[in-house]
Amino acid sequence: MKMLEEWLRRLAALPTAALSDVMRRRGMDPCTMHSSMKPVWEGAEVCGPAFTARTYPGATHASGLALSQARPGDVIVLAGGGYTEAILWGEIFSTAAKQLGFGGTVIDGAARDIAGIRELGYPVFARAVTPRGGTGDSQQSETQIPIQCGGVLVHPGDLVRGDSDGVVVIPAALAPEIIAETEAFHAREERILEFLRAGLPLGEACRRAAE
């Protein structure tokens, strides 16, 4: 547990853009969720192990199951088939999730009550926003199984990182090496930016950063 906490601390400092670049260079694609998967309020970020749930479009039963089964720090990842004309998540679920200490929610579907969720400060990522409610029907609801969310395969315990650019998923077994490699990659990009801000041309900045 202590080791996981350390990896999550380091992962939270890394942008999704750098993580995506490193994983793509390794041939790990898709690792980035669909471009429509964005935070529902500006500044929201997630970083934590995935608690997965799958439901059929517009059914909120899986959301309730996840709330009753996930552990503090988990990021609830809901596979709803990308359906956006009825919600899978809203302010009531968010309030319960925050009280339980969850790390956030990522929905391959829609959310609502955005003003309330923003005021609450609970991070939610979704494909879309709509006021239309979902159904509590329990058909086909499953938890802690491999799912497809935003075009990415997510296993229970995979590490989920989301920021203003979107969401990436890191296979749990590869997380230590991906995080370490991304730290080096991101540090080099930061050096390039420092040289550019100091007035160096791009080519020179890249060369200096690689030294």
C-alpha positions as CSV (number, residue, x, y, z in Angstrom):
1,M,0.0,0.0,0.0
2,K,2.8,2.4,0.9
3,M,4.4,1.7,-2.5
4,L,1.2,2.4,-4.3
5,E,0.8,5.7,-2.5
6,E,4.2,6.7,-3.6
7,W,3.6,5.8,-7.2
8,L,0.3,7.7,-7.1
9,R,2.0,10.8,-5.6
10,R,4.5,10.8,-8.4
11,L,1.8,10.1,-11.1
12,A,-0.3,13.0,-9.9
13,A,2.6,15.4,-10.8
14,L,2.7,14.2,-14.4
15,P,0.5,15.7,-17.2
16,T,-1.6,13.3,-19.3
17,A,0.1,14.7,-22.4
18,A,3.5,13.4,-21.3
19,L,2.1,10.1,-20.2
20,S,0.3,9.6,-23.5
21,D,3.4,10.4,-25.5
22,V,5.5,7.9,-23.5
23,M,3.0,5.1,-23.8
24,R,2.4,5.6,-27.5
25,R,6.1,5.5,-28.1
26,R,6.1,2.1,-26.4
27,G,3.3,0.9,-28.7
28,M,0.8,1.1,-25.9
29,D,-2.1,2.5,-27.9
30,P,-4.9,3.1,-27.3
31,C,-4.0,4.4,-23.8
32,T,-5.7,7.7,-24.1
33,M,-9.5,7.9,-23.8
34,H,-11.6,9.5,-26.5
35,S,-11.2,13.2,-27.0
36,S,-14.7,13.8,-25.8
37,M,-13.8,12.5,-22.3
38,K,-13.2,15.8,-20.4
39,P,-13.5,17.2,-16.9
40,V,-17.0,18.5,-16.3
41,W,-15.6,21.5,-14.4
42,E,-12.4,23.4,-15.1
43,G,-9.4,22.3,-13.1
44,A,-10.8,18.9,-12.1
45,E,-8.1,16.1,-12.0
46,V,-8.1,12.4,-11.1
47,C,-5.4,10.1,-10.1
48,G,-6.0,6.7,-8.6
49,P,-6.6,3.0,-9.1
50,A,-9.6,2.1,-11.2
51,F,-12.7,0.6,-9.8
52,T,-14.6,-0.6,-12.9
53,A,-18.3,-0.9,-13.5
54,R,-20.3,-1.7,-16.6
55,T,-23.9,-1.0,-17.3
56,Y,-26.1,-0.5,-20.3
57,P,-26.7,3.0,-21.6
58,G,-28.5,5.3,-19.2
59,A,-28.8,2.9,-16.3
60,T,-27.5,4.2,-13.0
61,H,-27.6,1.0,-11.0
62,A,-23.9,0.3,-11.7
63,S,-23.1,3.7,-10.3
64,G,-24.8,2.8,-7.0
65,L,-23.0,-0.6,-6.9
66,A,-19.7,1.1,-7.4
67,L,-20.4,3.5,-4.5
68,S,-21.1,0.6,-2.2
69,Q,-18.1,-1.5,-3.2
70,A,-15.2,0.9,-4.0
71,R,-12.5,1.8,-1.5
72,P,-11.2,5.3,-0.5
73,G,-8.9,6.7,-3.2
74,D,-10.4,4.6,-6.0
75,V,-11.4,6.2,-9.3
76,I,-14.8,4.9,-10.3
77,V,-14.7,4.1,-14.1
78,L,-18.1,3.6,-15.6
79,A,-18.6,1.9,-19.0
80,G,-21.9,3.1,-20.4
81,G,-21.3,2.5,-24.1
82,G,-20.7,6.2,-24.8
83,Y,-24.5,6.9,-24.6
84,T,-25.0,10.6,-23.8
85,E,-28.8,11.1,-23.9
86,A,-29.3,10.1,-20.3
87,I,-27.0,10.4,-17.3
88,L,-25.0,7.9,-15.3
89,W,-23.8,10.3,-12.7
90,G,-24.8,13.5,-10.9
91,E,-24.5,15.6,-7.7
92,I,-26.0,13.1,-5.4
93,F,-23.6,10.3,-6.4
94,S,-20.7,12.9,-6.3
95,T,-21.6,13.9,-2.8
96,A,-21.7,10.3,-1.6
97,A,-18.5,9.5,-3.4
98,K,-16.7,12.5,-1.8
99,Q,-17.8,11.6,1.7
100,L,-16.5,8.0,1.1
101,G,-13.1,9.4,0.0
102,F,-13.1,8.3,-3.6
103,G,-10.6,9.9,-6.0
104,G,-13.1,10.8,-8.8
105,T,-15.3,9.3,-11.4
106,V,-14.8,8.8,-15.2
107,I,-17.9,8.1,-17.2
108,D,-18.2,6.8,-20.8
109,G,-21.6,8.5,-20.9
110,A,-23.2,11.7,-19.5
111,A,-23.3,13.6,-16.2
112,R,-25.5,16.4,-14.9
113,D,-25.7,18.8,-11.9
114,I,-22.4,20.4,-13.0
115,A,-22.7,23.5,-10.9
116,G,-23.3,21.5,-7.7
117,I,-20.4,19.1,-8.6
118,R,-18.1,22.0,-9.2
119,E,-19.0,23.6,-5.9
120,L,-18.5,20.3,-4.2
121,G,-15.0,20.0,-5.8
122,Y,-15.5,16.4,-6.7
123,P,-13.6,15.5,-10.0
124,V,-15.9,14.0,-12.7
125,F,-14.9,13.3,-16.3
126,A,-17.6,12.5,-18.9
127,R,-18.3,12.4,-22.6
128,A,-21.2,14.9,-22.3
129,V,-23.6,16.8,-20.1
130,T,-27.3,16.5,-20.2
131,P,-30.2,17.3,-17.7
132,R,-32.0,14.0,-18.7
133,G,-32.0,11.5,-15.9
134,G,-31.1,7.8,-16.2
135,T,-32.9,4.7,-15.0
136,G,-32.1,2.7,-11.9
137,D,-32.7,-0.6,-13.8
138,S,-30.2,-3.2,-12.7
139,Q,-30.0,-5.2,-16.0
140,Q,-26.4,-6.1,-17.0
141,S,-24.7,-4.2,-14.2
142,E,-21.3,-5.6,-13.3
143,T,-18.3,-4.4,-11.2
144,Q,-14.6,-5.1,-11.0
145,I,-14.3,-6.6,-14.5
146,P,-12.3,-5.5,-17.5
147,I,-14.3,-2.8,-19.4
148,Q,-14.0,-0.5,-22.4
149,C,-14.2,3.1,-21.4
150,G,-13.6,5.9,-23.9
151,G,-12.1,3.4,-26.3
152,V,-9.5,2.1,-23.8
153,L,-9.4,-1.3,-22.1
154,V,-9.5,-0.7,-18.3
155,H,-8.8,-3.5,-15.8
156,P,-9.6,-3.2,-12.1
157,G,-6.6,-1.6,-10.4
158,D,-5.1,0.1,-13.5
159,L,-4.0,3.6,-12.7
160,V,-6.2,6.4,-14.1
161,R,-4.9,9.9,-14.6
162,G,-7.1,12.7,-15.8
163,D,-6.5,16.5,-16.2
164,S,-7.7,19.3,-18.5
165,D,-6.4,17.5,-21.6
166,G,-8.3,14.2,-21.0
167,V,-7.8,10.8,-19.5
168,V,-5.0,8.2,-19.8
169,V,-4.9,4.6,-18.3
170,I,-1.7,2.9,-17.2
171,P,-1.7,-0.9,-16.8
172,A,-1.0,-1.6,-13.1
173,A,1.9,-4.0,-13.9
174,L,3.7,-1.4,-16.0
175,A,3.0,1.6,-13.8
176,P,6.4,1.9,-12.1
177,E,8.4,2.0,-15.3
178,I,5.9,4.2,-17.2
179,I,5.9,6.7,-14.4
180,A,9.7,6.8,-14.1
181,E,10.1,7.1,-17.9
182,T,7.5,9.8,-18.1
183,E,9.2,11.8,-15.3
184,A,12.4,11.9,-17.4
185,F,10.5,12.8,-20.5
186,H,8.5,15.5,-18.8
187,A,11.7,17.0,-17.2
188,R,13.2,17.3,-20.7
189,E,10.1,19.1,-22.0
190,E,10.3,21.5,-19.0
191,R,13.9,22.2,-19.8
192,I,13.0,23.0,-23.4
193,L,10.3,25.4,-22.2
194,E,12.8,27.1,-19.9
195,F,15.3,27.6,-22.8
196,L,12.5,28.9,-25.0
197,R,11.4,31.4,-22.4
198,A,15.0,32.5,-22.1
199,G,15.0,33.4,-25.8
200,L,16.7,30.4,-27.4
201,P,15.5,29.2,-30.8
202,L,13.5,25.9,-30.7
203,G,16.3,23.8,-32.3
204,E,18.9,25.1,-29.8
205,A,16.5,24.7,-26.9
206,C,15.9,21.0,-27.8
207,R,19.6,20.4,-28.2
208,R,20.5,22.0,-24.9
209,A,17.7,20.1,-23.1
210,A,19.0,16.8,-24.4
211,E,22.5,17.4,-23.0
